C-alpha cells in the first residue's frame, strides 16, 4: 500500500460489525485521530525538508563567499 493510500484507506474503510465486536463509533474516532496525526506528521516532514533545502543553499552560498574572499587576499 502506497503512503498516500493509507489516509484514504483509514478515511473510507468500513469495518464489519459482529455481535461482540468493537464499538464502531470509538473505532471511527481512533481512525480520525490517526488520520489527522499522519497529516500533521507529513506536513512537518515537508516543512523540515524545505528548511533543510534553504539551509543547504545558505551554507553553499556562504562557502562560495568565503572561498571568493580568500581568493581575493
Residue, then its C-alpha position, 0 to 999 in steps of 0.5 A: x500500500x502506497x503512503x498516500x493510500x493509507x489516509x484514504x484507506x483509514x478515511x473510507x474503510x468500513x469495518x464489519x460489525x459482529x455481535x461482540x465486536x468493537x464499538x464502531x463509533x470509538x473505532x471511527x474516532x481512533x481512525x480520525x485521530x490517526x488520520x489527522x496525526x499522519x497529516x500533521x506528521x507529513x506536513x512537518x516532514x515537508x516543512x523540515x525538508x524545505x528548511x533543510x533545502x534553504x539551509x543547504x543553499x545558505x551554507x553553499x552560498x556562504x562557502x562560495x563567499x568565503x572561498x571568493x574572499x580568500x581568493x581575493x587576499 
